[in-house]
Amino acid sequence: MEKQSSALLFRCYIWLVETIYTAGHISRADINRKWAKNSTLNYMHESAIPERTFHNWRHAIEDLFQIIIECDRSLGRTYYIEDADDLARGGVRQWLINTFAVNNLINESHHLKHQILFEKIPSGQRFLMPIIEAMRDKVELKMTYHGYHKDHPSTFNVKPYCVKVYRQRWYMLAKSDLPEPTVYSLDRIVELEATGKTYKLPAGFDAEAYFAPLVGVSDAGKKPVFVTIRVNSWQANYLRSLPLHDSQRETERTEEYSVFKYFVVPNYEFMQELRAHGSALQVLEPKKLADKMKKESESITELYNI
């Protein structure tokens, strides 16, 4: 097997996880049969994954995703995902596997390309894999970054803590020379290279907990507050099926309206979500947020008062 690019290897890892996870238990022979049929990833048209390559992939998958592929010798040396139930509960690992597994399937079935439509993520292809590798190896990155409000790009070193996708864009939370970690949009990165200099994550750092109070990525690190909104009964159905935030709780329900409460950072993205419901939604508290929403509504009215 020839040396593969990082992007292709990443797709191979996802393919192997998805293949074993879907099967539950699967033999090496069946894995090889599926590999032989995969004309997209198996561009060398191999009849089997070489033994050494197979186990290298297993170790890489454990390092990258903390997904352990075990061998059950009692069932004739079949392979399975350890703690598959944990994987099924969701999270970023499941999202990555689903996304790339479907992408691999579409690439294999060219006739389906125009029947399955996705939102484009412009920043995911070029820089996502190098950042994931840097997080795995705990290696600092030298980054040239052109912020949205900057006239020129700047170059500096960052220690990547985690990555997050939101609204068609990938973001990286990283520590530079600034006092606090900063969120960077991957589509604003101009150049990126590993420095070879290692770093350590802060003790007890939890990426999910860090972003838990947020909708989106802005104002990361700020303290959440309690937010109460009222929506009409028709709009409440949408909030029940697709909550604005994980902390959403319905505290009052009548035939005319419902009241929902959140414990969230009232950042730009959260306010966008509130605005999207128009006059069907009213912020009750905190007063500071209600006044801000009211002021913006008045500005919009004035804009169209021609």
Contacts in CASP RR format, 6 or more apart in sequence:
PFRMAT RR
TARGET T0000
AUTHOR 0000-0000-0000
METHOD contacts of the structure
MODEL  1
MEKQSSALLFRCYIWLVETIYTAGHISRADINRKWAKNSTLNYMHESAIP
ERTFHNWRHAIEDLFQIIIECDRSLGRTYYIEDADDLARGGVRQWLINTF
AVNNLINESHHLKHQILFEKIPSGQRFLMPIIEAMRDKVELKMTYHGYHK
DHPSTFNVKPYCVKVYRQRWYMLAKSDLPEPTVYSLDRIVELEATGKTYK
LPAGFDAEAYFAPLVGVSDAGKKPVFVTIRVNSWQANYLRSLPLHDSQRE
TERTEEYSVFKYFVVPNYEFMQELRAHGSALQVLEPKKLADKMKKESESI
TELYNI
1 44 0 8 1.000
1 46 0 8 1.000
1 49 0 8 1.000
1 50 0 8 1.000
1 53 0 8 1.000
2 44 0 8 1.000
4 12 0 8 1.000
6 129 0 8 1.000
6 130 0 8 1.000
6 133 0 8 1.000
7 125 0 8 1.000
7 129 0 8 1.000
8 41 0 8 1.000
9 60 0 8 1.000
10 100 0 8 1.000
10 129 0 8 1.000
10 132 0 8 1.000
11 41 0 8 1.000
11 100 0 8 1.000
11 103 0 8 1.000
11 104 0 8 1.000
12 41 0 8 1.000
12 57 0 8 1.000
13 57 0 8 1.000
13 60 0 8 1.000
13 61 0 8 1.000
13 64 0 8 1.000
13 65 0 8 1.000
14 96 0 8 1.000
14 97 0 8 1.000
14 100 0 8 1.000
14 101 0 8 1.000
14 104 0 8 1.000
15 38 0 8 1.000
15 41 0 8 1.000
15 100 0 8 1.000
15 101 0 8 1.000
15 104 0 8 1.000
16 31 0 8 1.000
16 57 0 8 1.000
16 58 0 8 1.000
16 61 0 8 1.000
16 69 0 8 1.000
17 61 0 8 1.000
17 65 0 8 1.000
17 67 0 8 1.000
17 69 0 8 1.000
17 81 0 8 1.000
17 97 0 8 1.000
18 97 0 8 1.000
18 100 0 8 1.000
18 101 0 8 1.000
18 104 0 8 1.000
19 26 0 8 1.000
19 31 0 8 1.000
19 34 0 8 1.000
20 26 0 8 1.000
20 31 0 8 1.000
20 69 0 8 1.000
20 79 0 8 1.000
20 80 0 8 1.000
20 81 0 8 1.000
21 81 0 8 1.000
21 84 0 8 1.000
21 87 0 8 1.000
21 97 0 8 1.000
23 30 0 8 1.000
24 80 0 8 1.000
24 81 0 8 1.000
24 84 0 8 1.000
25 72 0 8 1.000
25 75 0 8 1.000
25 78 0 8 1.000
25 79 0 8 1.000
25 80 0 8 1.000
26 78 0 8 1.000
26 79 0 8 1.000
26 80 0 8 1.000
27 76 0 8 1.000
27 77 0 8 1.000
27 78 0 8 1.000
27 79 0 8 1.000
28 54 0 8 1.000
28 77 0 8 1.000
28 79 0 8 1.000
31 49 0 8 1.000
31 54 0 8 1.000
31 79 0 8 1.000
32 47 0 8 1.000
32 48 0 8 1.000
32 49 0 8 1.000
35 41 0 8 1.000
35 42 0 8 1.000
35 46 0 8 1.000
35 48 0 8 1.000
35 49 0 8 1.000
36 42 0 8 1.000
36 45 0 8 1.000
36 46 0 8 1.000
36 47 0 8 1.000
36 48 0 8 1.000
38 104 0 8 1.000
38 108 0 8 1.000
39 45 0 8 1.000
39 108 0 8 1.000
40 104 0 8 1.000
40 107 0 8 1.000
40 108 0 8 1.000
41 104 0 8 1.000
49 57 0 8 1.000
58 69 0 8 1.000
61 67 0 8 1.000
61 69 0 8 1.000
62 68 0 8 1.000
62 69 0 8 1.000
63 136 0 8 1.000
64 132 0 8 1.000
64 136 0 8 1.000
65 93 0 8 1.000
65 96 0 8 1.000
66 93 0 8 1.000
67 81 0 8 1.000
67 82 0 8 1.000
67 87 0 8 1.000
67 93 0 8 1.000
68 81 0 8 1.000
68 82 0 8 1.000
68 83 0 8 1.000
69 79 0 8 1.000
69 80 0 8 1.000
69 81 0 8 1.000
69 82 0 8 1.000
70 79 0 8 1.000
70 80 0 8 1.000
70 81 0 8 1.000
70 82 0 8 1.000
71 77 0 8 1.000
71 78 0 8 1.000
71 79 0 8 1.000
72 78 0 8 1.000
72 79 0 8 1.000
72 80 0 8 1.000
81 87 0 8 1.000
87 93 0 8 1.000
87 94 0 8 1.000
87 97 0 8 1.000
88 94 0 8 1.000
95 165 0 8 1.000
102 116 0 8 1.000
105 112 0 8 1.000
106 112 0 8 1.000
106 113 0 8 1.000
106 116 0 8 1.000
119 168 0 8 1.000
120 168 0 8 1.000
121 165 0 8 1.000
121 168 0 8 1.000
121 169 0 8 1.000
121 170 0 8 1.000
122 168 0 8 1.000
122 169 0 8 1.000
122 187 0 8 1.000
123 169 0 8 1.000
123 170 0 8 1.000
123 185 0 8 1.000
123 186 0 8 1.000
123 187 0 8 1.000
123 189 0 8 1.000
124 170 0 8 1.000
124 186 0 8 1.000
124 187 0 8 1.000
126 186 0 8 1.000
127 170 0 8 1.000
127 186 0 8 1.000
127 189 0 8 1.000
127 192 0 8 1.000
128 163 0 8 1.000
128 170 0 8 1.000
128 186 0 8 1.000
130 141 0 8 1.000
130 192 0 8 1.000
130 193 0 8 1.000
130 194 0 8 1.000
131 141 0 8 1.000
131 160 0 8 1.000
131 163 0 8 1.000
131 172 0 8 1.000
131 186 0 8 1.000
131 192 0 8 1.000
132 163 0 8 1.000
133 139 0 8 1.000
133 194 0 8 1.000
134 140 0 8 1.000
134 141 0 8 1.000
134 160 0 8 1.000
134 194 0 8 1.000
135 160 0 8 1.000
135 161 0 8 1.000
135 162 0 8 1.000
135 163 0 8 1.000
137 194 0 8 1.000
137 198 0 8 1.000
138 198 0 8 1.000
138 199 0 8 1.000
138 200 0 8 1.000
138 201 0 8 1.000
139 194 0 8 1.000
139 195 0 8 1.000
139 196 0 8 1.000
139 197 0 8 1.000
139 198 0 8 1.000
139 199 0 8 1.000
140 157 0 8 1.000
140 158 0 8 1.000
140 159 0 8 1.000
140 194 0 8 1.000
140 195 0 8 1.000
140 196 0 8 1.000
140 197 0 8 1.000
140 198 0 8 1.000
140 199 0 8 1.000
141 157 0 8 1.000
141 158 0 8 1.000
141 159 0 8 1.000
141 160 0 8 1.000
141 174 0 8 1.000
141 192 0 8 1.000
141 193 0 8 1.000
141 194 0 8 1.000
141 195 0 8 1.000
142 155 0 8 1.000
142 156 0 8 1.000
142 157 0 8 1.000
142 191 0 8 1.000
142 192 0 8 1.000
142 193 0 8 1.000
142 194 0 8 1.000
142 195 0 8 1.000
143 155 0 8 1.000
143 156 0 8 1.000
143 157 0 8 1.000
143 158 0 8 1.000
143 174 0 8 1.000
143 184 0 8 1.000
143 189 0 8 1.000
143 191 0 8 1.000
143 192 0 8 1.000
144 153 0 8 1.000
144 154 0 8 1.000
144 155 0 8 1.000
144 189 0 8 1.000
144 190 0 8 1.000
144 191 0 8 1.000
144 192 0 8 1.000
145 153 0 8 1.000
145 154 0 8 1.000
145 155 0 8 1.000
145 156 0 8 1.000
145 184 0 8 1.000
145 188 0 8 1.000
145 189 0 8 1.000
145 190 0 8 1.000
146 152 0 8 1.000
146 153 0 8 1.000
146 154 0 8 1.000
146 188 0 8 1.000
146 190 0 8 1.000
147 153 0 8 1.000
147 185 0 8 1.000
147 188 0 8 1.000
148 185 0 8 1.000
148 188 0 8 1.000
153 190 0 8 1.000
155 191 0 8 1.000
156 176 0 8 1.000
156 177 0 8 1.000
157 176 0 8 1.000
157 177 0 8 1.000
157 195 0 8 1.000
157 197 0 8 1.000
158 172 0 8 1.000
158 174 0 8 1.000
158 175 0 8 1.000
158 176 0 8 1.000
158 184 0 8 1.000
159 174 0 8 1.000
159 175 0 8 1.000
159 176 0 8 1.000
159 199 0 8 1.000
160 172 0 8 1.000
160 173 0 8 1.000
160 174 0 8 1.000
161 172 0 8 1.000
161 173 0 8 1.000
161 174 0 8 1.000
161 175 0 8 1.000
161 181 0 8 1.000
161 201 0 8 1.000
161 205 0 8 1.000
161 207 0 8 1.000
161 210 0 8 1.000
162 172 0 8 1.000
162 173 0 8 1.000
162 207 0 8 1.000
162 210 0 8 1.000
163 170 0 8 1.000
163 171 0 8 1.000
163 172 0 8 1.000
163 173 0 8 1.000
163 186 0 8 1.000
164 170 0 8 1.000
164 171 0 8 1.000
164 172 0 8 1.000
164 173 0 8 1.000
164 207 0 8 1.000
164 211 0 8 1.000
164 216 0 8 1.000
164 217 0 8 1.000
165 171 0 8 1.000
166 216 0 8 1.000
166 217 0 8 1.000
166 269 0 8 1.000
167 216 0 8 1.000
167 269 0 8 1.000
169 185 0 8 1.000
169 186 0 8 1.000
169 187 0 8 1.000
170 185 0 8 1.000
170 186 0 8 1.000
170 187 0 8 1.000
171 183 0 8 1.000
171 184 0 8 1.000
171 185 0 8 1.000
171 186 0 8 1.000
171 217 0 8 1.000
172 183 0 8 1.000
172 184 0 8 1.000
172 186 0 8 1.000
173 181 0 8 1.000
173 182 0 8 1.000
173 183 0 8 1.000
173 184 0 8 1.000
173 207 0 8 1.000
173 210 0 8 1.000
173 211 0 8 1.000
173 217 0 8 1.000
173 220 0 8 1.000
174 181 0 8 1.000
174 182 0 8 1.000
174 184 0 8 1.000
175 181 0 8 1.000
175 182 0 8 1.000
175 199 0 8 1.000
176 182 0 8 1.000
180 221 0 8 1.000
181 220 0 8 1.000
183 217 0 8 1.000
183 218 0 8 1.000
183 220 0 8 1.000
210 220 0 8 1.000
210 221 0 8 1.000
211 217 0 8 1.000
211 220 0 8 1.000
212 246 0 8 1.000
213 221 0 8 1.000
213 222 0 8 1.000
213 223 0 8 1.000
213 224 0 8 1.000
213 247 0 8 1.000
213 263 0 8 1.000
213 264 0 8 1.000
213 265 0 8 1.000
214 220 0 8 1.000
214 264 0 8 1.000
214 265 0 8 1.000
214 267 0 8 1.000
214 269 0 8 1.000
214 270 0 8 1.000
215 244 0 8 1.000
215 245 0 8 1.000
215 264 0 8 1.000
215 265 0 8 1.000
215 267 0 8 1.000
215 269 0 8 1.000
215 270 0 8 1.000
215 273 0 8 1.000
216 267 0 8 1.000
216 269 0 8 1.000
216 270 0 8 1.000
217 269 0 8 1.000
218 267 0 8 1.000
218 268 0 8 1.000
218 269 0 8 1.000
219 265 0 8 1.000
219 267 0 8 1.000
219 268 0 8 1.000
221 265 0 8 1.000
222 265 0 8 1.000
222 267 0 8 1.000
223 265 0 8 1.000
224 247 0 8 1.000
224 263 0 8 1.000
224 264 0 8 1.000
224 265 0 8 1.000
225 263 0 8 1.000
225 264 0 8 1.000
225 265 0 8 1.000
225 266 0 8 1.000
225 286 0 8 1.000
226 261 0 8 1.000
226 262 0 8 1.000
226 263 0 8 1.000
226 285 0 8 1.000
226 286 0 8 1.000
227 261 0 8 1.000
227 262 0 8 1.000
227 263 0 8 1.000
227 264 0 8 1.000
227 266 0 8 1.000
227 270 0 8 1.000
227 283 0 8 1.000
227 285 0 8 1.000
227 286 0 8 1.000
227 289 0 8 1.000
228 251 0 8 1.000
228 259 0 8 1.000
228 260 0 8 1.000
228 261 0 8 1.000
228 262 0 8 1.000
228 283 0 8 1.000
228 284 0 8 1.000
228 285 0 8 1.000
229 259 0 8 1.000
229 260 0 8 1.000
229 261 0 8 1.000
229 262 0 8 1.000
229 274 0 8 1.000
229 281 0 8 1.000
229 282 0 8 1.000
229 283 0 8 1.000
229 284 0 8 1.000
230 257 0 8 1.000
230 258 0 8 1.000
230 259 0 8 1.000
230 260 0 8 1.000
230 281 0 8 1.000
230 282 0 8 1.000
230 284 0 8 1.000
231 239 0 8 1.000
231 257 0 8 1.000
231 258 0 8 1.000
231 260 0 8 1.000
231 277 0 8 1.000
231 280 0 8 1.000
231 281 0 8 1.000
231 282 0 8 1.000
232 256 0 8 1.000
232 257 0 8 1.000
232 280 0 8 1.000
233 254 0 8 1.000
233 255 0 8 1.000
233 256 0 8 1.000
233 257 0 8 1.000
233 258 0 8 1.000
234 280 0 8 1.000
235 277 0 8 1.000
235 280 0 8 1.000
235 281 0 8 1.000
236 250 0 8 1.000
236 253 0 8 1.000
236 257 0 8 1.000
236 258 0 8 1.000
236 260 0 8 1.000
238 277 0 8 1.000
239 248 0 8 1.000
239 250 0 8 1.000
239 258 0 8 1.000
239 260 0 8 1.000
240 250 0 8 1.000
244 260 0 8 1.000
244 262 0 8 1.000
244 270 0 8 1.000
244 273 0 8 1.000
244 274 0 8 1.000
245 262 0 8 1.000
245 264 0 8 1.000
245 270 0 8 1.000
247 261 0 8 1.000
247 262 0 8 1.000
247 263 0 8 1.000
247 264 0 8 1.000
248 260 0 8 1.000
248 261 0 8 1.000
248 262 0 8 1.000
249 260 0 8 1.000
249 261 0 8 1.000
249 262 0 8 1.000
250 258 0 8 1.000
250 259 0 8 1.000
250 260 0 8 1.000
251 259 0 8 1.000
251 260 0 8 1.000
251 261 0 8 1.000
252 258 0 8 1.000
252 259 0 8 1.000
253 259 0 8 1.000
259 284 0 8 1.000
264 270 0 8 1.000
266 286 0 8 1.000
266 289 0 8 1.000
271 289 0 8 1.000
271 292 0 8 1.000
271 293 0 8 1.000
274 281 0 8 1.000
274 283 0 8 1.000
274 293 0 8 1.000
275 293 0 8 1.000
275 296 0 8 1.000
282 290 0 8 1.000
283 289 0 8 1.000
283 290 0 8 1.000
283 293 0 8 1.000
284 290 0 8 1.000
END
